[in-house]
Amino acid sequence: MCSYYYVKIEPMSKRNLYPLDYVESTYCIDFKKLYEQGYRGVIFDVDNTLVPHNAPADDRAKALFKELHEIGFEALLLSNNKEPRVKQFMEDVKYCTYIFKAGKPKASGYVRAMAQMSTDVNNTIFVGDQILTDIWGANRAGIRSVMVKPVKKWHEEIQIILKRFLEAVILLGYRIYKLYGKNINKVPLKQAKEN
């Protein structure tokens, strides 16, 4: 039986470009607390969200996906990259599925991801590093969006580097919005371990 989700796609606006939260790293998010809040699915971008651009899955990424599985999350890699890159990453981290050539920022890839995980807009969260693909797409699909700082900035394809300059301007507006906005939805963060 197929599940269909109604997605209201809004025209581009400043709010669509702003993440619901912006954190240092994917690895500082407390996913256990998110699960306690009712989230059941996590959609990730791969490059510069989990590892540097085109890098293989490292031990930290593998440990994260094992942790997500043990918590009870469904996890999915949503990438505009070609299948060999995304499939290899999925095979290395295990405990997830993937969609390649997702067409982000179109909402359709996010809708497919939720259908694949059997989740919906109310219990799915998205984590990515780019505003103009990742965050805009998640917001258009109605999914809670979390932006992370790139794992290794400026070591990317030229079109991504050019987009980073535009994103820097958008992030200036986001910082002002964050001061006065009412829709900032903070994700729980892991506590720093004391020595």
N, C-alpha and C positions, 0 to 999 in steps of 0.2 A: 504494500500500500504506500502510495506517495504522499508526502506532506507538502503542502504549499503554504507559503508565507506571503502575506500582503505587505509590500514595502512601499511606503510613500517616499518617492524620490523628490527632494526639494531642489530648487535652483541653488547655484553656488551663492553662499553668503558667508560673512565673516564667521558666524557661529559654526557653520559646517566645516570650516577650516581649523577651528580651535579644538584641541583634544579636551576630553573631560578631565584629564590629569596629565601631567608631564613630570616624569621621574628620571632619576639618574641612569638606571639600568633595569633591564628585564629581571635581573637576578636579585634585585632588592625588593621585589614585590612579594608580599606575603600571600601566596596562593591558598594556603590553608584557611586563612581568615576570609578570603573571597568565597571559598567553598561554604564556609559557615554562613555567609551572607546570602547564599542561595545560588551562586554561580555554578554552572555545570559544564560549560564549554569554554575553551580558550583557543582563539585563533591567533597565530603568530605570523608575522613577516619573518623572513630568514636572514637575509644579508643586512648586516649592521644593526640588527635587532637582537639576534642570538649569537652571531659570530661576525668577524670582519667579512667584508665583501668577498665572495667566492671561496672563503675558507671552509675546510671540512668541519664537521661537528667535533667539538672538543669535549673534554671530560665534564666541564661545567654544564654544557648543553645536555649531555647524556644524563647527568644527575638530575637536572631540572625535569626532564620528561619522565624519568623514573618516579620522581617525587609526585608529579602531577597524577600519574597513573595510580600510585599508592593512595593519594588523597581521594581519588574517585573521578577526576576530571576526564572529559573527552578533550583531546587536543588535535589541532589541525594546522598544517603549514599552508598558508595562502600566499602564493608567489606569482609574480609576473614573469619569472624566469622559465627556462625550458625544462622539460621533464627530467632529463638526466641529473641536473643539479639538485632539484627538489627531491627526487626519488632517492638519490644517494644519501642525502641528509636525513630523510625519513628512515631509511634502513639503518643508519648509524645511531640515531637517537631512540628508535623503536617507539612504542607506545603512542603513535599518532598516525594520522592519515594526511593526505596532501591534495592540493589542487594546484596545478601549474598553469602558466599562461592565463592567469585569473582575470586579466583585464581591469585591474584596479586603476582608477577609482570607481569603476562601475559597481553598483550595489549587487549585481547578479552573482558575482563570485562569493560574496559574503553570505548571500541567501543559500547558495549551493552548499557552502561550508556548514551552515546551521542544519540544513537538511541531512547532510552526511553524518553529523554528530548527533542528530535527533535533539537539538536544542532550539531555542528561539531567542528573540531580541531581549527578552527579560532575564535570561540566565546565561548569556554569552558575553564574553569580554574580548576585545581585540587589543593586541600589543604590536606596535610598529614604530619605525624611526623616521618616516617621511610624512610630511603634511599633505602634499599634493597627490599622493597615491594612497597610502595607508589610512591616514586619519580621515581625510575627506571621504573616502569610500566607506569606512566603518560608520561615520556619522550619517551618510546618506542612507545606509541600510538600517539605521536606528540602533546600532550596537554601541555599547559603552566603549569608548576609545581611550587608550592610554598610549601616550607617546613617550619613547625613551630616547636618550641621547645616543647618537650613533656609536657603535663599539669602536670603530676606527674611521673617523671622518677624513675626507679628502683622499682616500685610497679607493676611489670608485670610478665608474665610467663617467665620461665627460658630461653627459646629459644629466646625471644625478648631481654632479658638482655644481652645474649651472642652476639647477633647481634649489640647491642649498642656499644660494644667495637670496632668492625670492623668499624662501622659507624663513630666513633670518629676519626679514622685514615683517612677515606675518607673526613671528614669535615676539617681536617688540609689541605689536598690538595685543597679543595674547597676555603678555605680562601686565598690561594696563587692565585688560578685561578681568584677569585673575584677581586684581586688587578690588574691583568693584562688582564683578559678576556674581550671580547667585547660583549658577549651574556648575560650579566646580565640584566635581565628585571625586574626592581623594581616595586613592587605592591604599589599602593598608600596606605598610612597609615592614620588612623584617627589622628587628632590633639589632643594633650593632653588638657583636659579642664582646664582652669585657675580658681583658687579659687577666 
